[in-house]
Amino acid sequence: MVPLPYTAVISESSNVLIIPALTDGYQGRYYCSARQHGKIVERKHIDLILQEEPRFAIPNRNLTVMENGTLTIPCDCTGSPHPVITWYKNTEQVTTDINEDNSLTLVNVNDTTNLTDSPAR
């Protein structure tokens, strides 16, 4: 039997398990069982899956490239579940030139290019 976190509280009046400040270590399957005369009559489970907001590993920055040059811009973003990355130029979504690692490669850059990356929600 695995002990509950020291911050966990079981409410006797409402049969509720309360675990404040969840972290990844609390993920897993939790069981609730009902006993009658010392015997388990009913047992249900709940799978606890934690989600984590997307976070960018690289801060916002300006990049400069020579005219007609090539530029690959990385987009390192973590989260759970893993975020879907969407690139934009100004307000228009970029749907081409996106690599498998979510980086964006611009070839023959010939104008002022403002790009942002955003995790889809």
DAGIDA-V132809 format. One record per backbone hydrogen bond with DSSP energy under -1.0 kcal/mol. NH is the residue of the N-H (numbers start at 1). CO is the residue of the C=O. Records with the same first field share a line. If there is no record, write none. Layout:
NH = CO  CO
This chain:
8 = 5
9 = 18
11 = 16
15 = 11
18 = 9
26 = 23
27 = 24
28 = 48
30 = 46
32 = 44
34 = 42
36 = 39
39 = 36
41 = 34
42 = 34
44 = 32
46 = 30
48 = 28
52 = 80
55 = 78
57 = 76
68 = 109
69 = 66
71 = 106
73 = 104
78 = 55
80 = 52
86 = 118
88 = 116
89 = 92
90 = 114
92 = 89
94 = 87
99 = 103
102 = 99
104 = 73
105 = 97
106 = 71
109 = 69
116 = 88
118 = 86
120 = 84
